[in-house]
Amino acid sequence: MLYVDVILPLPLANRYTYSLPEALEGQVAEGSRVIVPFGRKKFYTALVARIHSDPPAGYEIKDVVEVLDPHPILLPGQFRLWEWIASYYLCTPGDVYKAALPSGMKLESETIVTLNTDYEADIPLSVREQQVLDQLTADPEQCITQLEKHAEPGRNLLPVVNSLLAKGAIHIKEELKRSYKPKTEARVKLGKGFDTEERIRPLFDELARAPKQLALLMKYLELSGFFNNASTLREVSRKELLARADATPAAFTGLAEKGIFETYQYEVGRLDKAHTATIDINPLNEAQQAAFDAITACFREKNVCLLHGVTSSGKTEIYIHLIRRTIEAGRQVLYLLPEIALTTQITERLRRVFGNRIGIYHSKFPDAERVEIWQKQLKPEGHYDIILGVRSSVFLPFHNLGLVIVDEEHETTYKQQDPAPRYHARDTAIVLAGMHGAKVLLGTATPSIDTYHNALAGKYGLVQLGERYKDMQLPDIRIVDIKELARKKMMNGPFSPDLLAEVRRALEQHEQVILFQNRRGFAPMVECRVCGWVPKCKNCDVSLTYHKGLNQMTCHYCGATYDVPHLCPACGSVELVNRGFGTEKIEDHIRAVFPDAKVARMDLDTTRSRSAYERIISDFQSGRTHILIGTQMVSKGLDFDHVSVVGILNADTMLNYPDFRAHERAFQLMAQVAGRAGRRDKRGLVILQTKSPELPVIRQVVANDYRAMYDEQTGERTVFHYPPFCRLIYVYLKHRKEEVAAQAANILAAWIRTAFGERVLGPDKPPVGRVQLLFIKKIVIKLDLGMSGSKVRDYLLTAQQRLLADERFHSLTVYYDVDPM
């Protein structure tokens, strides 16, 4: 008897063992997907991690229901990477599985409710019960999610379903829902008995009275190459045949009814197969060539190299030369980007050089396309040589990875926040590369302090690129004190007179402008002018953001939406005012000041689809848009030729944040946004508006002095013992009752202190202490760099299990954020 140990897509610490029926024994391999029952009536897609003949003791073993893959969909190296992620980031293999595979490769068990037609009510049903039965009378088989669409909003339907089930009014069954279906097309072939020339020729006379059918047959014979070689016919799709013959479906049906044509389904896939013409690679200039040679020399001694190049220094051209050298050696390349918006521009540049050897992988692609890329990458031959994608790309299968490029390595979007695994794609990519014997290049104009520290310490190589491409000058950064201007009542909304004058000058000279405001929505806050009442989310401890375009208020933590109040519920006043400026409000103001300018906004609200990203960037790149307003999305390495003015509307919102990385992050954002100004033959101008012009970080941005910022920040972090001089782990506890969360946090912190002493801070309440009705407590652990990671992991997970074993805390949520951002 054979058994399989499987990983389930659930936050479970252990693997589970199932017996393999004899009929399935030859069909399964390690890395295959199987359907298994779990719980009373649930089915899941599990991944086979091990096949063995050791029966487990102590519990009843269930059978594998179905094998989905004759071949593994995971390579052995991917299992090793999953194990490292689960171990380092203190999560479970099931968490990694859920994040790693496209959802189209995970079948879901949906509860299907069916009507019992023999049921007769003994006692009157409630209104909600009767409503469910009425729905099922119209359609006797529906899943619970369908029923909930017609139910009262905000009310859980499960108790009603449970009640009807107990009364025998309904039945339930579990059905597996396959969310991925291969894309197919109808193709045409000659029917049996019509596949020889001797049998075909008499048809010409037989079809003389049906000229449309005859023309269709003749076109098929031409397209398939029948008279050239009947044994190796070209496949012809039904759609192509009808189009090329200019025929109607009725003519085709007539031939099919006579048995002359047969149709069959052929899997064609969704990936772009069109041939892309390529151009020669651009030669490197002197500074780029020196950097390229230095990186090559560095890779002989070290596996990781940091390329610290100022904005617009031509780092992408160096990447392209490294990619070409790697794929010429027969190895694969993973090119990571922090933001989906960047892939549009970079894809065009890489496609021009590498054509169809590049595959794109990110969440804005349809899930079916991501499944097909995954399956293509599994093939030893015919896979993509280059994968361009965001953080989830590290989970793709690679047979022979030779180079990983992490562009804009400092970006916080490389860190997954929720849900688990809370991994950092840069660090995970370094581990992935190590497993393949590949090299890693980290590129940025503003390195993270952790990375720069590793480079100065000799752990990574360091290559500097200090010249902008074609000797372009760095932008002129002009500081504007908006606190003084506001006191003198000289501000026009969020704009200083200097900024408006420079925007007007740029538009008159047919140049472009970028305005940066790191808050989306119309107004960050609505306030009663009389009593100071501010509308807050019912689920979270945050104020609501007003979105004018949607005419509603939204919580940016849980996504709940609310109607805009017309009067204050606290005092009855109608004097409700909008406080602060979001990107939507900036857009309104700039349209009012420059009514003839074409304005676009780039934030989370306007870029929810893949096509929206591409349209906004394309319009700005081609000059159809004159002014682009955006959040931090506009800071991430986008390359526009005609931007002469960049406005940073309020630097203080980035600085006034309770986090030890606030100044580092503010410097990176401002330097990156400033780098969008000035291209080719003209020096750009940056207007930096702030209420605190005396702050050191403002001077460092103006001077583009990264090293001064690094020295100042590392000096502070040495004193207060923060990264890169220690490792951080945040422990979060969540519960619906604040007192339970507080009690559990105090107990857990006391246990952790017995092992780590004064390295443990808290428990404390985070800046937002309640999200989605759950109260949050946070414990901070500072670990010395030499401490054993495995011992720390074992202790923390044991403490967590001990806490959750207490019946008071069964409904408590505890999780860890390792190396938090």
N, C-alpha and C positions, 0 to 999 in steps of 0.2 A: 504494500500500500504506500502510495506517495503522498506527501504533504507539502503545502506551500506556506511560507511565511510572507505576509503581505503588509504593505503600507496603505492605510486608508486615508482618504482626504479629510481627516478630522484631527483636532488637536489632541492626539493620543500619544503618550510617551512610548508605548510598546508596539511591536509588531504583533499581528494575530495570525494564528495557524488554522488552516482549513485543509480538509482532505480533498484529494483530487480523484474524481471518479475515473474508473478504468478507461471509459470511452474518451476522456480528455487527456490521458497521460502523454501521448505523443505530440500534443498540440501546444504545449505551454513551455515557455523558457523564462529564465530570469530577465526581468525588464518588460515582460508582457503585461497587458491589462487583462484582468479577469473580473467577472461580476460575482459578488459575494453577498450573502445576507448578513445584516448586522442589526442587532436589536430584535424586536418582535416582528416587525413587518417592513423593515427598510432594506433597500438594496443599494450597494455602492460599487463604483468602479475602483478596484484596488490594483496596486502594482506589485508584481511578484518580486520579492527581494531574495528569496532562497527556496530551492526545491530540495527536499530531503525525505528520509524514511523513518524519522524519529517521532513516534506518536507522542503528543503532549499529554501530561497527566493533570487531573484535577478539574477538568471541565469537559462538557459535551462538545464534540467537534462537528462543525457543520460542513457541508459540501460546497465546493465551488460550483456556481450555477452555469457559468458560460465563460469561454475563453474568447477574447475579442481580437487578439493579435497572434498570427502564426509566428511572427518574428518580434523581437524586443523593440519597444519604442524608446528605450533608454539605453545609452551606451554605459559600459561599466564605470568609466570615469565620472559620469554624471551622478551615480550613486555616491561616489566618494565625495564629490562636491556637496551634495545634499547633506551628508553626514557632518561635514565640516560646518556648514551653515547652521544646522540644528544645534551642534555643540557650542560653537562660538557665540551665537546670538541667543542662546538659552530658549529655544523653541522646540517644537517636535518635528519629526520627519513628515508628518501629515500636513503641518503648516507649510513646509517647503513644497510638498507635492501640489497643494492647492495653488500656490503662487507660480510654480514652474510651468505646469502644463496649460496650454490654451484650453479654455472651457469647453471647446468642441470635442476635446479628447476625454472629457469626464462626463459620464452618463449620470443623470440625476433621477432620484426616486421621487415621483410625484404622487401624492395621494389622490386617487380617483374615487369620486363619490357616485354611486349608482342608486337609482330609485328602486325600492322594493314594491312592485306593482300589486302584491297581495296584502299590503299593510292596510289595516283599518284601525282608526284611532279609538281607543277606549275612553280617553279623557281629552278635553279640548287642548289644542296645541297653542303655544305662544305665537305672537305675531311674527317674530323672526323665524321661528320654526316653520310656520306656514309659508313664509316667503321663500325659504330654501326649497321646500317641497314643490311650490309652484314653478320655480326655476327648473327643477329637475323634471317636472311633467312636460315642459316644453323641450328639454334636451336631457334624456334620462341618464347621461353619463358625462360628468364634468369634473375637472380637478378643482381643488379648493381655491386656488388663485382665481379661477374663472368665476366661481360663486361669490368671492369677496368683492369683485368689481361691481356687483349689483347690490351689495349689502350697504348698511349704514356706514358712512365714512368714519374711520377711527375706531370702529368696534371690531374686536376679534371674533371671527366666526367659528373658531375651533370648539368653544363650549357648546354652541348650538348644534354643530355636527355631532359632537360627542353625545349630546342629549338624544338626538334623533337616532343615533346608532344604538343607544341603550334601549330605546323603545321599539327597535326593529323596523323603523320606517325607511332606513337606508342601509346599504352595504358599502364597505370600502374595499378597495384593492390597490395594490402597489403596481405601477407600471413604470418601466424604464423608458426614459425619454432620451432619445439620441439627438443631440443638438447639432452634430455635424453630418452632412450628407455630401458625398462627392458630387462635383458639378459634372453633368453629362450633357451630350447633345445627340439628337437622333441622326443616325447615319444610314445610308442606303446601300443595298447590295442586290444583285440579281437573284431571283427566286430559284429554287431547286428545279433543275431541268432546263434552265435558260442560261446556263453558264458556259455554253460552247458556241462557237461561231456558226456551226451547222444549225443550231436550234434558234439562234437570234435572227438570222437572215430572213426566214419565212415570216417573222413578225412584221417586217416592213410592209408586206402586202396586206397582212391581216389588219394592221392599224391605219390603212389608207383612208378609211372613213372617219378616223379619229385623229385629225392632224395635230391637235394639241398634245395628245398622248404620244404620238410618234415623235414630235419635236422634243418632248421631254426625254424620251428614251434615247434619242440621238445625242442629246446634250450629255446625258449620263455616260454613254459610251465614250464620248470625247473626253470628258473630265477624268474618267477613271483610267483612260489609256487602254481600253479593252482590246482594240485591234492591234496595239503595239505588242502587248504581252498579257494574255488573259490570265496567266498564272500568278502575276504579281500586280494586282490592280491597286491604283491609288484610292484611298478611302475618300468618300464624298459625303458631306453632310446634307441632310434634307433641305436645310435653310439655304445653303450655297447653291444647290441644284435648282431650286425654284427661282432664286434670284437671277442666276446666270441664264436660265432658259426663259425668263420672264413668263413663267407659267403659274397657273392657279392651283391651290391645294386640291381642287376637284379633279384635275387631270392626273395628279399624283395618286389620288384615291382610286381612280379608275384602273390604273396600272397595278396597284397593290391588290385590288379585288380579283384581277386576272392572274395573280400569282407571279407576275413579271418582276415586281419590286417587293423587297422585304425591308423592314426597318429594324434597327437594333440600337441600343443605347451604348455610347462610348464615353468613358471618363476622360474629360479634357482638362480639368483643373482650372483654377482661377488666376494662376500666376501669369504675369506678363511674359509672353514668349516671343514678342515681336523683336526682330533683330535691330539693335541700336548701332548706328555708325559711330566709330570712335575716331579720336584725333590723337596726334602725337602729344606726349607729355611735355609741359613747359620746362625749359632749362631753369636751373636755380641760379639766383644771383650770387654774388661773392659771399655775402653774409649768410644766406641760406645754405650754400654749399659748405661753408665752414661749420655751421651747426649740424648739418647732415653727417659730415665726417666725424664730428665730435660724438654724436649719438652712436654711430657705427663703432667707434673705438670704445665707447662706454659699454656697449652691449657685449664686448668681448670679456669684460670683467664683472659686470653687474647685470642682473635680470630686469631691473627697473630703472628708468631714467626720467628725470623731470626736465622738460623743455620749458624754460621760463622766457617767453618772448612777449614783447610789448604788443599791444593791440595793433592790428594791421601790419604785422611784421612778416606775414606770409607763412604762418605755421602750417596751413592746410597743404601748401605745395610741398613742404618737407614730408608731410604724412603721405602724400600721393607717391613720392619717390620711394619711401620705405615700403609702402604697400606693393608697388610694382616689383621691387627686389624680392619681397617675401613670396608672392605668388609665382614668380619665375622659378623660385626654388621648390615649388610644388607644395607650399604650405598655405593654410587659411589665415584670414585676418578678421578680427572682431574690432569694429570701430564704434565706440560708445559715445553717445551725445546725451546731454542732460535734459533736453527738451525736444518734444516732437516738432515744434516749430522750426528747429534748425535743420531737420532732415530734408526739408523741401529744397533749401539752397544747396546743401552739401551733396544731396542725391544728384542734382543736375551736374555739378562739377565732377563727381566720380563717374557718373554714367558716360560723360563725354570721353573719358579716358579708358574705362574698363568695361563699358557696354553691359551685356547681360550677365557678367560674372559677379554682379553685386545684387544682394537681396536685402530688402527693407523689412524690419520687424519692429512694430510697436502697436500700442493698444488702439490707435485710431483706425487700424486696418480691420476689416471684417474678420470675425473669428475663423471663418472657414479658410481664409487666405493664410492666417497664421498656422492653422493645422497643416496646410499643404507645404508651407516653408519648413515646418518641423519635419515632416515626412521626407521632404527633399534632402534635408541635411543628414538624415539617417543613412542615406545611400553612400556606400564607399566611393562610388563614381557618380558624377552628374550633380553633385551638390554645389552650392554657391561657394566661390573662393573668398568672397568678402561679404560679411554681414554688417550692415549699418543699422543701429537701433539704439533704443533707450535702455534703461537698467535691466528690464526683463530679458534682454538678449543674452545675458550671461548664462541663462538656463538652457539655451539651444544646444543640440548635439554638435560636436566638432570632432572630426576624425584626426586632423593633423594641424592643430592650431599652432601658428608660428609667431604671430604678432597681435598684441592688443593695444589699441590706441584709445586713451581716455581723454577726450577733448573737454576743455573747461573743467578740469578735474576738481576744482574748488567748489563746484555747485552743490547746494544742499539737496537738489532734486535727485541726486544719485542715492540718497538715503530713503529707504522705504519707511514710512511712518506707521501706517495702519492699513490692514491688519498684519499680524506676524506672517512671515519672518521679517523682522525689522533690520534688514541687511543693508550694507552700503555696497553699491555696485562697483565702486572703484576698488575697494579692498577685496571684494569677492572675485573681481576680475584678476587681481594680482595672484590670488590663490589658484584660480582656474588656470592661469598661464603657467604657474609653477608645476601643476600636474601634467601639463603638456610639454614642458620644456620650452615654453614660448617666452618672448621678451615683451615688456610692457613699457609704453611711452605715455607719460602723463604730460599733457600740454595745457598751458594757461598763461595769461598775462598777470594773474593775481593768485598765486598758489595759496592753498590752505596752509595755515601755520603748521599743522601737523606734517604735511608733506614736505614743506620747505625745511623744517627741522630735521626730518629724516635724510634729506639731501645734504644738508650741511654736516650732519653727523657721519656721512659716508655710507649710510645704509642704501641710499639710492644714488645714482649718478646725477649730475647737474650740468645742464648746458644752457647758456644764456644767449638770447637773441635780442639785442638792444636796438636794432635799427628797424624803422618802419619801411615797408616795401616802397621802392623807387624814391627813397629819401624824403618821404612825406614827414612833415613836422607833426609832433604831438599837438593836440588841441590847446588853444588858449583858454584857461579856466578862470572865469571872472566870478568873484564872490559878491553876492548881494545880500545885505542885512535886512531881511523882511520885517524883523521886529521893529526897527527904527522907522521903516517906511509905513508900517501899519499904524504906529503911534502918530505919524504925520498925516495919516489918512490918504496916502499916495498909492495904495495897492488897488488894483482893479480885480476884485475877486482874489484868485490865487496867483495873479500875475503881477510882477513888478514892472514899472515903466521901462526899465532896461530890456527885460525879456520881450515885451511886446514890440519895442522898437526894432530889436534884432530879428524877430520873427517877420515883421513887416518888410524889413530890408531883404531878407532871404527870399520871401515870396516874390518881391518885385524883380529879383534877379533870377527867377525861375529855379530856385534851389529848394531843398526839402528840410523839414524840421521834425525832430522827435521830442516829445514832451513826456517825462517820466514821473509817474505818481504811483507809489507802491500800495495803493488801496483801490479795490474795484468797487462798483456800485455808484450810486449818486451821492449819498451822504453817509458817512460812517455812523451817524447818530441823529435821531430825531429828539427834540427837547421841547418841553413846555416853557415858554418864556416867563410865565408868571410864577410857577411853583418848582420848576426844575425837574418835573417828572420825565423819565426816559423809558420808552418801551423796551422790554427785555424779553428774551426767549423763555417760554414756559419750561423748556427741557434743559436749558443750559444757562450758566451764569454769565451771559454776555448780552450787550445791547444789540438791537437789530439794525441791519444796514438797509437803508431805503434805496430801492431800485426804481428809478422813474420810468424806464422803458416798460417794465412789467407792472408798474403801478402797485407794488407790494413791498413789504418789508421781509427780509430774509435773514435767517441765522446762518452764518458762514461756518458754523461748527456741525450742526445736525441737518441743515438743509430745510428746516421747517419754514413755511411762509405764512404771513399774516396780512390782513387788510390794513391799509393805511388809516389811522384814526383821524376823525374830523374835529374831535375836541378832546381835551385832556380828561381822562377818567378820574384823576385825583382832585382837580379843582374846577372842572367844567369849562376852562378857558379854551378859546379857539385859536390862541396864539401859539401854534406849534411851528417850530422853525427847524431847518436842517443845519446841523453843525458839521463842519469839516468838508473836505472835498474828496470824492472818489473819482475814478476815471470817467464815469458817465457824466458827472457834473462838469468836469474839466472840458469834456467834449462839447457840452451845451454852451459853456462860456466862450470857448474859442470860435465856435460857429457864429456866435453873436458879434464877436469882435472882427472876425474875418469872414464875412458871409460868402465871399466868392471863392474861398479856398475849399478844396476837397479834403475832408477830414475823415480819418478812420481810427477805430479804437481796437486795441489788441490786449484782451485780458481773458480770464477764464469764461466770462459770460459770452464773449463773441467768437470763441474758438473751440466750441464743443465738438465740432465735427472736423474730420480730416480735410474736407474741401474748404472749410472756413479759414483754416491756417493758410492753406496754399493761396487762396484768393487774396487775403489781406497782404501777404508778403509779395505776391506777384504784382498787385496793383501799385504798391509802394515802390517796388523795384523798377517798374516800367514808367513811373512818373505820373500815373493816373491819380495817385493820392499825393497831396502836398504836405499834410501834417499828420503824423502818426502819434497817437496817445497810447501809452501802455504801462503795464505793471512791469515786474522784473523780467517778463518774457522778452522785452525789447533789448535787454542787456546782454543776451546770451549769444554773442559771436556772430550776429547777423551782419552781412556785408552789403552796404548800400553806397552807390557811387556819388550821389548828389546831396548828401546830408551835410549842411554847413552849420546848422545851429541845433544844439541839444539843450533842453531846459530841464534841470532837476528841480522840481517845484517845491519840495520841502525835505531837506536832508535830515531834519530832526526826527521825523517819524521812524527812521531806521536806527537812530542812535538811542532813543528813549525806550529801550526794551530790556526787561530784566533777564539778561543772559550774558554770560561772560564772553560770548563770541560776538556781541552786538557791534563793537567797533571794527573788528575784522570783517564782518559781513557788510557793514556800511561802506568800508573802504573798497571792498571788492565790487559791490553794486555800483557805486559812483564811478569808480575807475573804468568799469566795463561799459557803462552807459556813455561816459565821456568818450570812450574809444570808438563809438559809432560816428563821431563828428569828424569831418575832414577826410577826404579821399583824393587819391591821384595827385592833382596839381594845386590843391588849395588847403590852407590850414583851417581847421574847424574852430568853432567857438562854443564853449559850454558856459551857460549861465547857471550857477549853483546858488539857489536860494536857501537861506538858513537863518534861524534866530540866534545861532551860537557860532558866529564866525571865528571866535577865538579858540575853539577846540583844536587840539593837535591833529586829530584825524582829518579835519577840513584842510589844514595846511599840507598834510601829507598827500591828499588827493590832488591838490593844486600843483604840487611839485612832482607828482607821480613817483613818490619816494616810498616804494614798497618796503625797502629794508628798514627805514625809520619806523614804519608801522609795526613791522615784525619785531624789531628790537624792543620797542615800547611795550607791546603786548606780551612778549615772552618774559620781559622783566616783571610785569605784574603777575603773570601766571606762575612764575617760579615762587614768588612770595606766598601766593594763596594756594599753591599746589593744584593746578588745573592742567589739562592736556596742553602740550604734548609731554608733560612731566609726570603724568599719571594716566590711568585708564578710568573712565567713568562708566558706571552702571546705574541707571535709574530704575527703581522698583515702583510700580504703580499698583494701587489697590482701588477697586471700584465696587460700590454697593449702592442699592437704592436708599438705604438708611444711612444718614451721615454718622450717627453714633456707632453703627456697626463697622463702617469703614475706618473710623478713628480708633476704635478698640483693637481691630485686627492689625492696623498699622503700628500701633504702639507695641503690641506683642511681637510682631515680626521684626521690628527695628531692634528690640531688646535682644532677640535671639541672634540677629546678625552682628550686633555689637560684641557679643561674647567671642566671635571669631575675628572681627576686623577692628574692634576698638574704636578709636577716635576718627577712623576713616569714614565712619557712617554719620551722615547728616540727616536730620529730620526724625520722625515724619513731619511733613509740612503740607500745606495746601498749595497746589500749583496756581499760576496766574488765573486760569479758568478752572474753578473748583468743582463745577458740575457740568457734565455733557451728556445729553440724551437721557436725562433723569437719573444718571448715576453720579454719586458723590465720589470725588477722587482724592486720594492721599498719595504723597510721593516721598520716597526715601532715596537719598543720594549716597552711593558708595564710591569712594575714591581708592583705587587699587594701585599699589606700587607697581612699576613696570616689570619688576622681576618675579612677581607672584605667579604661582602655577595656575594656569587657566582651568585645567581639569579639576583641580581641588576646589577652586572657587565655584565652578559650575555645580559640582556634586553637593557642596554645602548649601548653596542657594536653592537648588531644586528639592533637596531633602527638607529644608525649612519650609518651603512652599507646600509640599505634600503634608507635612506635619500640621501646618496651619489649616489647610482645607479639610483635614480629617476631623477637625473640631466641628461638631454639629451646629455650633453658632454661626459658622462661616461657610456652610455648604454652597450658598448662592453668591459667594464672594468671587470676584475676578481678580487674579494676580498675574501680572506679566512683567517682563524685563525689557528694557531698552538699552542695549550694549552700544557703547560709543555714540551716544545720542547727539543729534544735531539741533 
